[in-house]
Amino acid sequence: MRFSDLNSRAKKGEVPAGSPVRNAPPECAKKTEEPVKPLDAAIPDFPSGPLSAAAPERPAVPEAHPAPRTGSEADTAPAEPPISRKNRQRKHEAADRAVERPFKELDAQAREIYSRNISLAKELITQADLGYLKNYDSLMRLAELNSGTLSENQSLLSYTRYATPDDYLYAHSANVAVISQAMGLELKLDKSVVNFLGFCALAHDLGMTDYAELARKEGPLTDAEYAEITRHSASGAAKLDRFMDMEPGLRDRAKKVIVQVHERIDAGGYPDRLTNEEIDPLAQIIGIADVYEAMSHPRSWRPAGHPHNVIKHIIDKEGKGFNSKIVKAALEVLSLYPPGSMVALSTGETASVVKVNAGSLTRPTVAVWLDPDGAQVPVRLVDLIEHPLTSIERIVEEKELTTRNPKFAARRELSRWWVDW
């Protein structure tokens, strides 16, 4: 699956006409080099639990049968057509939305749980260098809470747009954990595995505290500095020995995952230039979540990238840096317009994506902020699945936003920082 595949879907009407995907240059659909063999086969099993489970089937909706007709009515009345698969699916979706909790309730729950993620990430990172730890169980309970919430409340993903002003590692670690667990659920991993994945993701950058000055450097790293900072993976894995309440087998597995987060299936990663099946599948999941989170958030030496452009970058790495199956899971979880994306609608209004709708790459729920003239309006939510005549035309970059409404752009920039009062 590459952007060429999404282009073919656009021709079938699945991607809006104004989407950047539809307007992608022809070279996106060509390969200029022999692709590295992707891991499209089933992800290998591992000791801590099965990696996949059969997805529960939705009960079939009984088709309505008309009452029997008699006499002349039976001769003249046309037969009612059977319900098509597409209409049956629409009935399922309508029924699901009818029982869904109000957005405000879902958002309030998501905010509370995200706040816990930030607090425990900060506690973990600040205490990891102080001595022995006994909070593995509490971190696993947090991961279990994340899994349960993501299964029924996708609003939690929208909070991964935040960054923390005092130390980027706090929000980065929490965001990577939430995104990784959402991908694990999409891959139908066993819940216990998804929870363990959450712990590894939360702890994946513990070693970065040993290289804090390099991580906060204003400007690109030199080759020597880059070589030095790549040691943070091994340093972080070593810190897991400080967890006194962690079983040795789980500790060894977590160390392996953390060391391999920055490996790539084409041997382009570090520290050991592993390839394909040599890389732990959980490390590959966290690796994609880590890249997406880092590129879509600001750093001391560069601004944040637009989430849509970041997901494009990840799709372009499919089969080269990243496993195809896991790239597809990331796309299903984040869609082509991930939470936090600023977009222009077909109505001329400007909106931000607040919630991804499962099963749709291009029709999320958005919050409308600006009218077609760029003036701020009372915010309102629009579920694009519920409004088929409204679609996303294109993305809106920060420069355009600043030009159209400088005050709104400044307030939006301030709002990206998580401040838990």
C-alpha positions as a Markdown table, in Angstrom:
| # | Residue | x | y | z |
|---|---|---|---|---|
| 1 | Met | 0.0 | 0.0 | 0.0 |
| 2 | Arg | 1.5 | 3.3 | -1.2 |
| 3 | Phe | 0.1 | 6.6 | -2.2 |
| 4 | Ser | -0.4 | 5.1 | -5.6 |
| 5 | Asp | -2.9 | 2.7 | -4.0 |
| 6 | Leu | -4.6 | 5.5 | -2.3 |
| 7 | Asn | -4.8 | 7.3 | -5.6 |
| 8 | Ser | -6.7 | 4.4 | -7.1 |
| 9 | Arg | -9.1 | 4.5 | -4.2 |
| 10 | Ala | -9.5 | 8.2 | -4.9 |
| 11 | Lys | -10.8 | 7.4 | -8.4 |
| 12 | Lys | -13.5 | 5.2 | -6.8 |
| 13 | Gly | -14.6 | 8.2 | -4.7 |
| 14 | Glu | -12.9 | 7.2 | -1.4 |
| 15 | Val | -10.6 | 10.2 | -1.3 |
| 16 | Pro | -12.0 | 13.7 | -1.9 |
| 17 | Ala | -11.1 | 15.5 | -5.1 |
| 18 | Gly | -9.1 | 18.2 | -3.4 |
| 19 | Ser | -7.0 | 15.9 | -1.3 |
| 20 | Pro | -3.2 | 16.2 | -1.7 |
| 21 | Val | -3.2 | 12.5 | -2.1 |
| 22 | Arg | -5.2 | 12.7 | -5.2 |
| 23 | Asn | -3.0 | 15.3 | -6.6 |
| 24 | Ala | 0.2 | 13.4 | -5.8 |
| 25 | Pro | 2.9 | 13.5 | -8.5 |
| 26 | Pro | 3.2 | 10.5 | -10.8 |
| 27 | Glu | 6.5 | 9.5 | -9.3 |
| 28 | Cys | 4.8 | 8.6 | -6.1 |
| 29 | Ala | 3.3 | 5.6 | -7.9 |
| 30 | Lys | 6.7 | 4.3 | -9.3 |
| 31 | Lys | 9.5 | 2.5 | -7.6 |
| 32 | Thr | 13.0 | 3.4 | -8.6 |
| 33 | Glu | 14.7 | 0.6 | -6.7 |
| 34 | Glu | 14.1 | -3.0 | -5.9 |
| 35 | Pro | 12.0 | -3.0 | -2.7 |
| 36 | Val | 13.3 | -4.6 | 0.4 |
| 37 | Lys | 11.1 | -7.6 | 1.2 |
| 38 | Pro | 8.4 | -6.4 | 3.6 |
| 39 | Leu | 7.1 | -8.5 | 6.5 |
| 40 | Asp | 3.7 | -9.0 | 5.0 |
| 41 | Ala | 3.5 | -12.5 | 6.4 |
| 42 | Ala | 1.9 | -12.9 | 9.9 |
| 43 | Ile | 4.0 | -11.1 | 12.5 |
| 44 | Pro | 5.9 | -13.9 | 14.4 |
| 45 | Asp | 4.7 | -15.0 | 17.8 |
| 46 | Phe | 6.6 | -14.3 | 21.0 |
| 47 | Pro | 6.5 | -15.7 | 24.6 |
| 48 | Ser | 4.3 | -13.0 | 26.2 |
| 49 | Gly | 1.2 | -13.9 | 24.3 |
| 50 | Pro | -0.4 | -14.4 | 20.9 |
| 51 | Leu | 0.1 | -11.6 | 18.4 |
| 52 | Ser | -3.3 | -11.9 | 16.8 |
| 53 | Ala | -6.7 | -12.8 | 17.7 |
| 54 | Ala | -9.7 | -13.4 | 15.5 |
| 55 | Ala | -11.8 | -10.3 | 15.2 |
| 56 | Pro | -15.3 | -10.8 | 16.5 |
| 57 | Glu | -17.9 | -10.9 | 13.7 |
| 58 | Arg | -20.7 | -8.5 | 13.8 |
| 59 | Pro | -24.1 | -10.3 | 14.0 |
| 60 | Ala | -25.9 | -10.2 | 10.7 |
| 61 | Val | -28.7 | -7.8 | 10.5 |
| 62 | Pro | -31.9 | -9.7 | 9.5 |
| 63 | Glu | -33.3 | -8.5 | 6.3 |
| 64 | Ala | -36.8 | -7.1 | 6.3 |
| 65 | His | -39.3 | -9.3 | 4.4 |
| 66 | Pro | -42.5 | -7.6 | 3.1 |
| 67 | Ala | -45.9 | -8.9 | 4.0 |
| 68 | Pro | -47.3 | -11.3 | 1.4 |
| 69 | Arg | -49.4 | -9.6 | -1.3 |
| 70 | Thr | -52.6 | -11.1 | -2.6 |
| 71 | Gly | -54.9 | -10.7 | -5.6 |
| 72 | Ser | -54.3 | -7.9 | -8.1 |
| 73 | Glu | -51.8 | -6.3 | -5.7 |
| 74 | Ala | -49.5 | -9.2 | -6.1 |
| 75 | Asp | -49.7 | -8.9 | -9.9 |
| 76 | Thr | -49.0 | -5.2 | -10.2 |
| 77 | Ala | -46.7 | -4.3 | -7.2 |
| 78 | Pro | -42.9 | -4.4 | -8.0 |
| 79 | Ala | -40.8 | -6.8 | -5.9 |
| 80 | Glu | -38.8 | -5.0 | -3.3 |
| 81 | Pro | -35.0 | -5.3 | -3.9 |
| 82 | Pro | -32.9 | -7.0 | -1.2 |
| 83 | Ile | -30.8 | -4.9 | 1.0 |
| 84 | Ser | -27.3 | -4.4 | -0.5 |
| 85 | Arg | -24.1 | -4.9 | 1.4 |
| 86 | Lys | -23.4 | -1.2 | 1.3 |
| 87 | Asn | -26.8 | -0.2 | 2.7 |
| 88 | Arg | -26.5 | -2.9 | 5.4 |
| 89 | Gln | -23.1 | -1.5 | 6.4 |
| 90 | Arg | -24.6 | 2.0 | 6.6 |
| 91 | Lys | -27.3 | 0.6 | 8.9 |
| 92 | His | -24.6 | -0.8 | 11.1 |
| 93 | Glu | -22.7 | 2.5 | 11.2 |
| 94 | Ala | -25.9 | 4.5 | 11.9 |
| 95 | Ala | -26.8 | 2.1 | 14.8 |
| 96 | Asp | -23.2 | 2.4 | 16.2 |
| 97 | Arg | -23.4 | 6.2 | 16.1 |
| 98 | Ala | -26.8 | 6.2 | 17.6 |
| 99 | Val | -25.6 | 4.6 | 20.8 |
| 100 | Glu | -22.3 | 6.5 | 21.0 |
| 101 | Arg | -21.8 | 8.7 | 24.0 |
| 102 | Pro | -21.9 | 12.5 | 23.4 |
| 103 | Phe | -18.6 | 14.0 | 22.2 |
| 104 | Lys | -18.2 | 16.2 | 25.3 |
| 105 | Glu | -18.4 | 13.1 | 27.5 |
| 106 | Leu | -15.9 | 11.2 | 25.5 |
| 107 | Asp | -13.6 | 14.2 | 25.3 |
| 108 | Ala | -13.7 | 14.7 | 29.1 |
| 109 | Gln | -12.8 | 11.1 | 29.7 |
| 110 | Ala | -10.0 | 11.3 | 27.2 |
| 111 | Arg | -8.6 | 14.4 | 28.8 |
| 112 | Glu | -8.6 | 12.8 | 32.3 |
| 113 | Ile | -6.8 | 9.7 | 31.1 |
| 114 | Tyr | -4.3 | 11.6 | 29.0 |
| 115 | Ser | -3.5 | 13.7 | 32.1 |
| 116 | Arg | -2.6 | 10.4 | 33.9 |
| 117 | Asn | -0.3 | 9.4 | 31.0 |
| 118 | Ile | 1.5 | 12.7 | 31.2 |
| 119 | Ser | 1.8 | 12.5 | 35.0 |
| 120 | Leu | 3.2 | 8.9 | 35.0 |
| 121 | Ala | 5.5 | 9.6 | 32.1 |
| 122 | Lys | 7.0 | 12.6 | 34.0 |
| 123 | Glu | 7.3 | 10.4 | 37.2 |
| 124 | Leu | 9.0 | 7.6 | 35.3 |
| 125 | Ile | 11.5 | 9.9 | 33.5 |
| 126 | Thr | 12.4 | 12.0 | 36.6 |
| 127 | Gln | 12.8 | 9.0 | 38.9 |
| 128 | Ala | 14.6 | 6.6 | 36.6 |
| 129 | Asp | 18.0 | 8.1 | 37.4 |
| 130 | Leu | 17.4 | 8.4 | 41.2 |
| 131 | Gly | 17.5 | 4.8 | 42.3 |
| 132 | Tyr | 15.4 | 1.6 | 42.2 |
| 133 | Leu | 11.8 | 1.7 | 41.0 |
| 134 | Lys | 8.7 | -0.2 | 42.1 |
| 135 | Asn | 6.1 | 1.3 | 39.8 |
| 136 | Tyr | 6.0 | -1.3 | 37.0 |
| 137 | Asp | 2.6 | -2.5 | 38.2 |
| 138 | Ser | 1.2 | 1.1 | 38.2 |
| 139 | Leu | 2.5 | 1.6 | 34.6 |
| 140 | Met | 0.9 | -1.6 | 33.5 |
| 141 | Arg | -2.4 | -0.5 | 35.0 |
| 142 | Leu | -2.1 | 2.7 | 33.1 |
| 143 | Ala | -1.5 | 0.7 | 29.9 |
| 144 | Glu | -4.5 | -1.4 | 30.6 |
| 145 | Leu | -6.6 | 1.8 | 31.1 |
| 146 | Asn | -5.3 | 3.1 | 27.8 |
| 147 | Ser | -6.3 | -0.1 | 26.0 |
| 148 | Gly | -9.8 | -0.2 | 27.4 |
| 149 | Thr | -10.3 | 3.5 | 26.6 |
| 150 | Leu | -9.0 | 3.2 | 23.0 |
| 151 | Ser | -11.3 | 0.3 | 22.4 |
| 152 | Glu | -14.4 | 2.5 | 22.9 |
| 153 | Asn | -13.2 | 6.1 | 22.8 |
| 154 | Gln | -11.0 | 7.2 | 19.9 |
| 155 | Ser | -10.9 | 10.8 | 21.4 |
| 156 | Leu | -7.9 | 9.8 | 23.4 |
| 157 | Leu | -5.8 | 9.8 | 20.2 |
| 158 | Ser | -6.7 | 13.5 | 19.6 |
| 159 | Tyr | -4.8 | 14.4 | 22.8 |
| 160 | Thr | -1.5 | 13.1 | 21.3 |
| 161 | Arg | -1.3 | 16.5 | 19.5 |
| 162 | Tyr | 0.0 | 18.1 | 22.7 |
| 163 | Ala | 3.6 | 18.8 | 23.7 |
| 164 | Thr | 5.0 | 19.6 | 27.1 |
| 165 | Pro | 6.9 | 22.9 | 27.5 |
| 166 | Asp | 9.1 | 21.9 | 30.5 |
| 167 | Asp | 10.5 | 18.8 | 28.9 |
| 168 | Tyr | 9.4 | 17.4 | 25.5 |
| 169 | Leu | 10.1 | 13.8 | 26.7 |
| 170 | Tyr | 7.0 | 13.8 | 29.0 |
| 171 | Ala | 4.4 | 14.3 | 26.2 |
| 172 | His | 6.6 | 12.4 | 23.6 |
| 173 | Ser | 6.6 | 9.3 | 25.8 |
| 174 | Ala | 2.9 | 9.5 | 26.6 |
| 175 | Asn | 1.9 | 10.1 | 23.0 |
| 176 | Val | 4.0 | 7.3 | 21.6 |
| 177 | Ala | 2.5 | 4.9 | 24.2 |
| 178 | Val | -1.1 | 5.9 | 23.2 |
| 179 | Ile | -0.4 | 5.7 | 19.5 |
| 180 | Ser | 1.4 | 2.4 | 19.8 |
| 181 | Gln | -1.4 | 0.8 | 21.8 |
| 182 | Ala | -4.0 | 2.0 | 19.3 |
| 183 | Met | -1.9 | 0.3 | 16.6 |
| 184 | Gly | -1.6 | -2.9 | 18.6 |
| 185 | Leu | -5.4 | -3.0 | 18.9 |
| 186 | Glu | -5.7 | -2.4 | 15.2 |
| 187 | Leu | -3.4 | -5.3 | 14.6 |
| 188 | Lys | -5.7 | -7.5 | 16.8 |
| 189 | Leu | -2.9 | -8.3 | 19.3 |
| 190 | Asp | -3.8 | -9.9 | 22.5 |
| 191 | Lys | -4.8 | -7.4 | 25.2 |
| 192 | Ser | -2.0 | -8.4 | 27.5 |
| 193 | Val | 0.5 | -7.9 | 24.6 |
| 194 | Val | -1.0 | -4.4 | 23.9 |
| 195 | Asn | -0.6 | -3.5 | 27.6 |
| 196 | Phe | 3.1 | -4.7 | 27.6 |
| 197 | Leu | 3.5 | -2.7 | 24.3 |
| 198 | Gly | 2.2 | 0.4 | 26.2 |
| 199 | Phe | 4.8 | 0.0 | 28.9 |
| 200 | Cys | 7.7 | -0.4 | 26.5 |
| 201 | Ala | 6.5 | 2.6 | 24.5 |
| 202 | Leu | 6.3 | 4.8 | 27.6 |
| 203 | Ala | 9.8 | 3.7 | 28.6 |
| 204 | His | 11.4 | 3.7 | 25.1 |
| 205 | Asp | 13.3 | 7.0 | 25.5 |
| 206 | Leu | 14.4 | 6.6 | 29.1 |
| 207 | Gly | 18.0 | 6.7 | 27.9 |
| 208 | Met | 17.6 | 10.1 | 26.4 |
| 209 | Thr | 18.0 | 11.6 | 29.9 |
| 210 | Asp | 21.7 | 10.8 | 29.6 |
| 211 | Tyr | 21.9 | 12.9 | 26.5 |
| 212 | Ala | 19.6 | 15.8 | 27.4 |
| 213 | Glu | 21.9 | 18.5 | 26.2 |
| 214 | Leu | 22.2 | 17.0 | 22.8 |
| 215 | Ala | 18.4 | 16.4 | 22.6 |
| 216 | Arg | 17.7 | 20.1 | 23.4 |
| 217 | Lys | 20.4 | 21.5 | 21.1 |
| 218 | Glu | 19.2 | 24.3 | 19.0 |
| 219 | Gly | 20.3 | 23.2 | 15.5 |
| 220 | Pro | 20.9 | 19.9 | 13.7 |
| 221 | Leu | 23.4 | 17.5 | 15.3 |
| 222 | Thr | 26.9 | 17.0 | 13.9 |
| 223 | Asp | 27.8 | 13.5 | 12.7 |
| 224 | Ala | 29.8 | 12.9 | 16.0 |
| 225 | Glu | 26.9 | 14.2 | 18.1 |
| 226 | Tyr | 24.4 | 11.9 | 16.2 |
| 227 | Ala | 26.7 | 8.9 | 16.7 |
| 228 | Glu | 26.8 | 9.7 | 20.5 |
| 229 | Ile | 23.0 | 10.1 | 20.9 |
| 230 | Thr | 22.3 | 6.8 | 19.2 |
| 231 | Arg | 23.6 | 5.2 | 22.4 |
| 232 | His | 20.4 | 6.3 | 24.2 |
| 233 | Ser | 18.6 | 3.0 | 23.2 |
| 234 | Ala | 21.1 | 0.8 | 25.1 |
| 235 | Ser | 21.2 | 3.3 | 27.9 |
| 236 | Gly | 17.4 | 3.2 | 28.3 |
| 237 | Ala | 17.3 | -0.6 | 28.2 |
| 238 | Ala | 19.9 | -0.8 | 31.0 |
| 239 | Lys | 17.7 | 1.4 | 33.2 |
| 240 | Leu | 15.0 | -1.3 | 33.2 |
| 241 | Asp | 17.2 | -3.2 | 35.7 |
| 242 | Arg | 16.1 | -0.6 | 38.3 |
| 243 | Phe | 12.5 | -2.0 | 38.3 |
| 244 | Met | 12.4 | -4.2 | 41.4 |
| 245 | Asp | 8.8 | -5.4 | 40.7 |
| 246 | Met | 9.3 | -6.6 | 37.1 |
| 247 | Glu | 9.7 | -10.3 | 36.3 |
| 248 | Pro | 13.1 | -11.1 | 34.7 |
| 249 | Gly | 11.6 | -12.6 | 31.6 |
| 250 | Leu | 9.5 | -9.5 | 30.9 |
| 251 | Arg | 12.5 | -7.3 | 31.7 |
| 252 | Asp | 14.6 | -9.1 | 29.1 |
| 253 | Arg | 11.8 | -8.8 | 26.5 |
| 254 | Ala | 11.3 | -5.1 | 27.2 |
| 255 | Lys | 15.1 | -4.5 | 26.9 |
| 256 | Lys | 15.1 | -6.1 | 23.5 |
| 257 | Val | 12.2 | -4.0 | 22.3 |
| 258 | Ile | 13.6 | -0.7 | 23.6 |
| 259 | Val | 17.1 | -1.3 | 22.0 |
| 260 | Gln | 15.5 | -2.1 | 18.6 |
| 261 | Val | 13.0 | 0.8 | 18.4 |
| 262 | His | 15.2 | 2.7 | 15.9 |
| 263 | Glu | 16.1 | -0.3 | 13.8 |
| 264 | Arg | 14.6 | -0.4 | 10.2 |
| 265 | Ile | 13.8 | -3.4 | 8.1 |
| 266 | Asp | 16.2 | -2.2 | 5.3 |
| 267 | Ala | 19.2 | -2.1 | 7.8 |
| 268 | Gly | 19.0 | 1.7 | 7.8 |
| 269 | Gly | 18.5 | 2.0 | 11.5 |
| 270 | Tyr | 20.6 | 1.7 | 14.6 |
| 271 | Pro | 22.3 | 0.5 | 16.8 |
| 272 | Asp | 22.9 | -2.9 | 15.1 |
| 273 | Arg | 21.5 | -2.4 | 11.5 |
| 274 | Leu | 19.1 | -5.3 | 11.9 |
| 275 | Thr | 16.7 | -6.3 | 9.0 |
| 276 | Asn | 13.2 | -7.7 | 8.7 |
| 277 | Glu | 12.5 | -10.6 | 11.1 |
| 278 | Glu | 15.6 | -9.7 | 13.2 |
| 279 | Ile | 13.6 | -6.8 | 14.6 |
| 280 | Asp | 11.1 | -7.4 | 17.3 |
| 281 | Pro | 7.5 | -6.7 | 16.0 |
| 282 | Leu | 6.7 | -4.5 | 19.1 |
| 283 | Ala | 9.8 | -2.5 | 18.4 |
| 284 | Gln | 8.6 | -1.9 | 14.8 |
| 285 | Ile | 5.2 | -0.6 | 16.1 |
| 286 | Ile | 6.9 | 1.8 | 18.6 |
| 287 | Gly | 9.4 | 2.8 | 15.9 |
| 288 | Ile | 6.6 | 4.1 | 13.6 |
| 289 | Ala | 4.7 | 5.8 | 16.5 |
| 290 | Asp | 8.0 | 7.4 | 17.6 |
| 291 | Val | 8.7 | 8.8 | 14.1 |
| 292 | Tyr | 5.2 | 10.1 | 13.6 |
| 293 | Glu | 5.1 | 11.8 | 17.1 |
| 294 | Ala | 8.6 | 13.3 | 16.7 |
| 295 | Met | 8.0 | 14.8 | 13.3 |
| 296 | Ser | 4.5 | 16.1 | 14.0 |
| 297 | His | 5.7 | 18.0 | 17.2 |
| 298 | Pro | 8.1 | 20.9 | 17.5 |
| 299 | Arg | 11.7 | 20.5 | 18.6 |
| 300 | Ser | 14.2 | 23.1 | 19.7 |
| 301 | Trp | 15.7 | 23.3 | 16.2 |
| 302 | Arg | 12.6 | 23.0 | 14.0 |
| 303 | Pro | 8.8 | 23.6 | 13.9 |
| 304 | Ala | 6.3 | 20.8 | 13.9 |
| 305 | Gly | 5.4 | 19.1 | 10.6 |
| 306 | His | 1.8 | 19.0 | 9.4 |
| 307 | Pro | 0.4 | 15.6 | 10.6 |
| 308 | His | -0.8 | 14.8 | 7.0 |
| 309 | Asn | 2.7 | 15.3 | 5.6 |
| 310 | Val | 4.2 | 13.1 | 8.3 |
| 311 | Ile | 1.8 | 10.3 | 7.6 |
| 312 | Lys | 2.7 | 10.6 | 3.9 |
| 313 | His | 6.4 | 10.3 | 4.9 |
| 314 | Ile | 5.6 | 7.1 | 6.8 |
| 315 | Ile | 3.6 | 5.6 | 3.9 |
| 316 | Asp | 6.5 | 6.4 | 1.5 |
| 317 | Lys | 8.8 | 4.3 | 3.9 |
| 318 | Glu | 6.6 | 1.2 | 3.5 |
| 319 | Gly | 8.6 | -1.9 | 2.6 |
| 320 | Lys | 11.8 | 0.1 | 3.0 |
| 321 | Gly | 12.1 | 1.4 | 6.5 |
| 322 | Phe | 8.9 | 0.1 | 7.9 |
| 323 | Asn | 6.9 | -3.2 | 7.8 |
| 324 | Ser | 3.9 | -2.9 | 5.4 |
| 325 | Lys | 1.4 | -4.5 | 7.8 |
| 326 | Ile | 2.4 | -2.1 | 10.6 |
| 327 | Val | 2.3 | 0.9 | 8.2 |
| 328 | Lys | -1.3 | 0.0 | 7.3 |
| 329 | Ala | -2.2 | -0.2 | 11.0 |
| 330 | Ala | -0.8 | 3.3 | 11.5 |
| 331 | Leu | -2.8 | 4.6 | 8.6 |
| 332 | Glu | -6.0 | 3.0 | 9.9 |
| 333 | Val | -5.4 | 4.5 | 13.4 |
| 334 | Leu | -4.3 | 8.0 | 12.3 |
| 335 | Ser | -6.0 | 8.2 | 8.9 |
| 336 | Leu | -4.8 | 10.5 | 6.1 |
| 337 | Tyr | -5.7 | 13.5 | 8.3 |
| 338 | Pro | -4.5 | 12.7 | 11.8 |
| 339 | Pro | -5.9 | 14.4 | 14.9 |
| 340 | Gly | -4.6 | 18.0 | 15.1 |
| 341 | Ser | -4.5 | 18.5 | 11.3 |
| 342 | Met | -5.7 | 21.9 | 10.1 |
| 343 | Val | -7.7 | 21.5 | 6.9 |
| 344 | Ala | -9.8 | 23.5 | 4.4 |
| 345 | Leu | -13.3 | 22.2 | 3.8 |
| 346 | Ser | -15.3 | 22.2 | 0.6 |
| 347 | Thr | -17.4 | 24.9 | 2.2 |
| 348 | Gly | -14.4 | 27.2 | 2.3 |
| 349 | Glu | -14.2 | 27.0 | 6.1 |
| 350 | Thr | -11.1 | 26.1 | 8.0 |
| 351 | Ala | -11.2 | 23.3 | 10.6 |
| 352 | Ser | -9.1 | 21.0 | 12.7 |
| 353 | Val | -9.4 | 17.3 | 12.9 |
| 354 | Val | -10.6 | 16.2 | 16.4 |
| 355 | Lys | -11.5 | 12.6 | 15.9 |
| 356 | Val | -10.7 | 9.9 | 13.4 |
| 357 | Asn | -13.7 | 7.9 | 12.3 |
| 358 | Ala | -12.9 | 4.2 | 12.2 |
| 359 | Gly | -13.0 | 2.7 | 8.7 |
| 360 | Ser | -12.6 | 6.1 | 6.9 |
| 361 | Leu | -9.3 | 7.5 | 5.8 |
| 362 | Thr | -10.7 | 10.9 | 4.7 |
| 363 | Arg | -13.9 | 11.7 | 6.7 |
| 364 | Pro | -13.0 | 12.5 | 10.3 |
| 365 | Thr | -14.9 | 14.6 | 12.8 |
| 366 | Val | -13.7 | 18.2 | 12.6 |
| 367 | Ala | -14.0 | 21.4 | 14.6 |
| 368 | Val | -14.8 | 24.4 | 12.4 |
| 369 | Trp | -12.9 | 27.5 | 13.5 |
| 370 | Leu | -12.8 | 30.0 | 10.6 |
| 371 | Asp | -15.4 | 31.0 | 8.0 |
| 372 | Pro | -14.4 | 31.3 | 4.3 |
| 373 | Asp | -13.1 | 34.8 | 4.8 |
| 374 | Gly | -10.8 | 33.7 | 7.6 |
| 375 | Ala | -12.8 | 35.2 | 10.4 |
| 376 | Gln | -13.2 | 33.2 | 13.6 |
| 377 | Val | -16.7 | 31.8 | 14.3 |
| 378 | Pro | -18.2 | 30.0 | 17.3 |
| 379 | Val | -16.6 | 26.5 | 17.1 |
| 380 | Arg | -18.9 | 23.7 | 16.0 |
| 381 | Leu | -18.3 | 20.0 | 15.4 |
| 382 | Val | -19.0 | 18.4 | 12.0 |
| 383 | Asp | -18.8 | 14.6 | 11.5 |
| 384 | Leu | -18.0 | 14.3 | 7.8 |
| 385 | Ile | -19.5 | 10.9 | 7.6 |
| 386 | Glu | -22.8 | 12.4 | 8.7 |
| 387 | His | -22.4 | 15.3 | 6.1 |
| 388 | Pro | -21.4 | 13.6 | 2.8 |
| 389 | Leu | -21.7 | 16.8 | 0.9 |
| 390 | Thr | -18.9 | 18.4 | 2.9 |
| 391 | Ser | -15.3 | 17.1 | 2.4 |
| 392 | Ile | -11.7 | 18.0 | 3.1 |
| 393 | Glu | -10.3 | 19.9 | 0.1 |
| 394 | Arg | -6.6 | 20.3 | 1.3 |
| 395 | Ile | -4.4 | 20.8 | 4.3 |
| 396 | Val | -3.8 | 24.2 | 5.8 |
| 397 | Glu | -0.2 | 24.9 | 6.8 |
| 398 | Glu | 0.8 | 27.3 | 9.7 |
| 399 | Lys | 2.1 | 30.0 | 7.3 |
| 400 | Glu | -1.3 | 30.2 | 5.6 |
| 401 | Leu | -3.1 | 30.2 | 8.9 |
| 402 | Thr | -0.9 | 33.1 | 10.1 |
| 403 | Thr | -1.6 | 35.1 | 7.0 |
| 404 | Arg | -5.3 | 34.6 | 7.1 |
| 405 | Asn | -5.8 | 35.2 | 10.8 |
| 406 | Pro | -2.7 | 36.0 | 12.8 |
| 407 | Lys | -4.5 | 36.2 | 16.2 |
| 408 | Phe | -6.1 | 32.8 | 15.8 |
| 409 | Ala | -2.8 | 31.3 | 14.6 |
| 410 | Ala | -1.0 | 32.7 | 17.7 |
| 411 | Arg | -3.7 | 31.3 | 20.1 |
| 412 | Arg | -3.5 | 27.9 | 18.3 |
| 413 | Glu | 0.3 | 27.8 | 18.8 |
| 414 | Leu | -0.1 | 28.4 | 22.5 |
| 415 | Ser | -2.8 | 25.8 | 22.8 |
| 416 | Arg | -0.5 | 23.0 | 21.5 |
| 417 | Trp | 1.3 | 23.0 | 24.9 |
| 418 | Trp | -0.1 | 20.8 | 27.6 |
| 419 | Val | -0.6 | 22.7 | 30.9 |
| 420 | Asp | -2.5 | 20.6 | 33.4 |
| 421 | Trp | -3.7 | 23.1 | 36.0 |
